[in-house]
Structures are given as structure tokens and as C-alpha cells.
């Protein structure tokens, strides 16, 4: 399992991640993504999930919060993000460091 990374996402945009050495898995619906996550969790250290799917599978992703691996992170999809991945990263950094270190967008 050393250093293995994967991405689960909707659409063909996830295939771009193969160029970075990641295994890419396509899921159009959250229930498909949940099944893939469960299957991949035993073989991968880091699993990225596009944020639209990740938002719909919060509870399933939260189940991995206390485990050393896999680390499950939300990322924007090729069609753009909904902000869930950034909020998730902000929450993780606040929990780990005790403060918000990420810049906020000016309105």
C-alpha cells in the first residue's frame, strides 16, 4: 500500500489525475462512490473524492477520520467545485493546528 493514491469522481475529468500517477475511478452517483471508497480503503493511503460527491457522502468519509489510512480528501471536479473541499480542508487544519491558517476570499 506504500504511497498509493486514487481519485473517485464524476465525469471524465478524473482521468487527468492518471498523469500524476494516481488511479482514477469514475462514479456518477454518491452510492457508487461509497462502494468504491469502501473497496479502495484497504489498498490506498490517500483517496481524493470530487467535492460534489464528497458532500453527498459526508458520513461515509467521516468514518475514516480516526484512522491513520486512508486519508480521504475532497477536491474540485473538472467542472468546478462547490466549496465543500475547501471547507473540509479548513476544518481539518483547524482541528490539527487549533486555528485557521488558510486564506479566505475577499468579497
C-alpha positions in Angstrom: 0.0 0.0 0.0 3.0 2.3 0.1 2.1 5.7 -1.3 -0.8 4.6 -3.4 -3.2 7.4 -4.3 -6.6 7.2 -6.0 -9.3 9.6 -7.0 -13.1 9.0 -7.2 -15.0 11.4 -9.3 -17.8 12.2 -11.6 -17.1 12.7 -15.2 -14.0 12.2 -17.3 -12.1 14.9 -15.5 -10.7 12.4 -13.0 -8.8 10.7 -15.8 -6.4 13.6 -15.9 -5.1 12.5 -12.5 -3.7 9.4 -14.1 -1.0 11.6 -15.5 0.1 12.3 -11.9 0.4 8.6 -11.2 -3.0 8.2 -9.4 -5.5 5.5 -10.1 -8.8 7.1 -11.3 -12.2 5.7 -10.7 -15.4 7.1 -12.1 -18.7 7.3 -10.2 -21.6 9.3 -11.3 -23.7 8.9 -8.1 -22.8 9.0 -4.4 -23.9 5.4 -3.8 -21.4 4.3 -6.5 -18.7 6.4 -4.9 -19.4 5.0 -1.4 -19.0 1.4 -2.8 -15.7 2.4 -4.5 -14.5 4.1 -1.3 -15.1 1.0 0.8 -13.3 -1.1 -1.8 -10.3 1.2 -2.2 -9.9 1.9 1.5 -7.9 -1.3 2.1 -5.4 -0.6 -0.7 -4.8 3.1 -0.9 -3.3 5.6 1.6 -4.8 8.7 0.1 -8.2 8.8 -1.7 -9.4 12.0 -3.3 -13.1 12.4 -3.9 -14.6 15.2 -6.1 -16.3 17.6 -3.8 -19.8 17.3 -5.2 -19.7 13.5 -4.4 -17.9 14.1 -1.1 -20.6 16.4 0.1 -23.2 13.7 -0.5 -21.2 11.1 1.3 -20.1 13.0 4.4 -21.0 10.3 6.9 -19.1 7.6 5.0 -16.0 9.8 4.7 -16.2 10.8 8.4 -15.9 7.1 9.3 -12.2 7.3 8.2 -11.4 10.4 10.3 -9.9 8.4 13.2 -7.9 6.0 11.1 -4.3 6.6 10.0 -5.2 5.5 6.5 -6.7 6.1 4.2 -6.7 9.9 4.2 -9.9 10.9 2.3 -9.9 14.5 0.9 -12.4 16.4 -1.3 -11.1 18.2 -4.4 -12.9 20.3 -7.0 -14.1 18.4 -10.1 -13.1 19.5 -13.7 -16.4 21.3 -14.0 -15.6 23.4 -10.9 -16.1 23.0 -7.2 -18.9 23.7 -4.8 -16.5 24.8 -2.0 -17.0 21.7 0.1 -13.4 20.5 -0.4 -12.0 23.9 0.8 -14.3 23.8 3.8 -13.2 20.3 4.6 -9.6 21.2 4.4 -10.1 24.3 6.5 -11.9 22.1 9.2 -9.0 19.6 9.2 -6.4 22.3 9.5 -8.3 23.9 12.4 -8.6 20.6 14.2 -4.9 19.8 13.7 -3.5 23.2 14.5 -6.1 24.8 16.6 -6.5 27.8 14.3 -7.4 28.7 10.8 -4.3 29.2 8.6 -6.0 29.2 5.2 -6.6 32.4 3.4 -10.2 33.5 2.9 -11.5 35.0 -0.3 -12.3 38.7 -0.2 -15.9 39.5 -1.0 
